[in-house]
Amino acid sequence: MPLRPNALSDLIEVFEMNFRDRGELGASVSVWQDGHELLSLGHGWCEREELRAWTTDTMVPVYSATKTPAAACLLLALHQHGMSEQTLVCEVWPKFPVKQASFAQLLSHQCGLAALDERVDVFDHEAVVALIEQQTPYWSLGDGHGYHTRTYSALVDEPVRRLTGLPLGDFWREEIADPLDLDFWIGLPEREFVRVAKLYPGKATQDDLADGFYKALTSSGTFTRKAFASPQGLHAVNEMNEPKAWQSGLPALGGVGTAKALAKFYQAAMGRISGALPESVQQALQSKQSCAEDRVLLRRTCFTCGAQQDPVDEQGIKLRHIYGSSNLAFGHPGAGGSHAFADPESGISFAYVMNQMNLSVMPGDKCLKMVEALFEG
């Protein structure tokens, strides 16, 4: 499916407007189609003091936009061992507390392990795993889903370690990132530190203050707040500007990279780069597993095995357009505004990263207006 004649020029106009009118500081956007990069833009500054110019090679932490690359690692590790997303988690991880859960259910946030009852450091993988094994699920399998904001790190990392003997970030580099030449890291080496831009927190808007999710996130005792607070650590944006965060290799929120790398990954995820990922992994990333009112995000969400899709109404009409116009599009945003996805119908993938964050966990106008320009005009 060809792009609209003016799609890229319209997107460029929005990108430039973001700097003039929407407070953009530094940002990149990348658009690919059928294995080829159509557009790569990078502009602005890596810090407010204007010490380093932002380029298309600038890297930045992308929070939960890490989750789909991480899911691809687990799916690939399963494939390499003759298993699939339908394999029971306990076949790989015997002490996993939800005995009848499949990897498809784990990757689509259905296991009721979105929060932990005891405090534990987000950097202590072994301790987090031990608490997960003791945790009573917050809901029964088959009773909907809730976004596993932070526990997702150990939930996908532990099976990869058991299957491959490697932390997920190392497996990512060896099996996916290096073969595809992706400038995206789940565990950033010290030599790359100089390329990382500084993040700046967003400010609450009137829409944020009126949103039920934001109210729950900032209210003591809510399940939403608990899910976003456990495991503990890396809550403040300034913590994400520290090398410890970049090196952590946390699959739920620790990815650092470029827009080009994320957009190229999604080309592989939908099979537009031949041989990069097995067809079974592609299908799992694209296949809807659960659509429901999210117990953590407090809105209707749809999950595949590791990605999100826009929810639809009873007539199949999209309720949101975070992933463009196609009902088949899949991807994942990151807190503050980073975003990446693929549209299998058109063969297009899109990624946007920036350092002046929004407050929302969902993409804001700086990103969504570009998505609209690309797909809807």
Order of alpha helices (4+ residues) and beta strands (2+ residues): alpha-beta-beta-beta-alpha-alpha-alpha-alpha-alpha-beta-alpha-alpha-alpha-alpha-alpha-beta-alpha-alpha-beta-beta-beta-beta-beta-beta-alpha
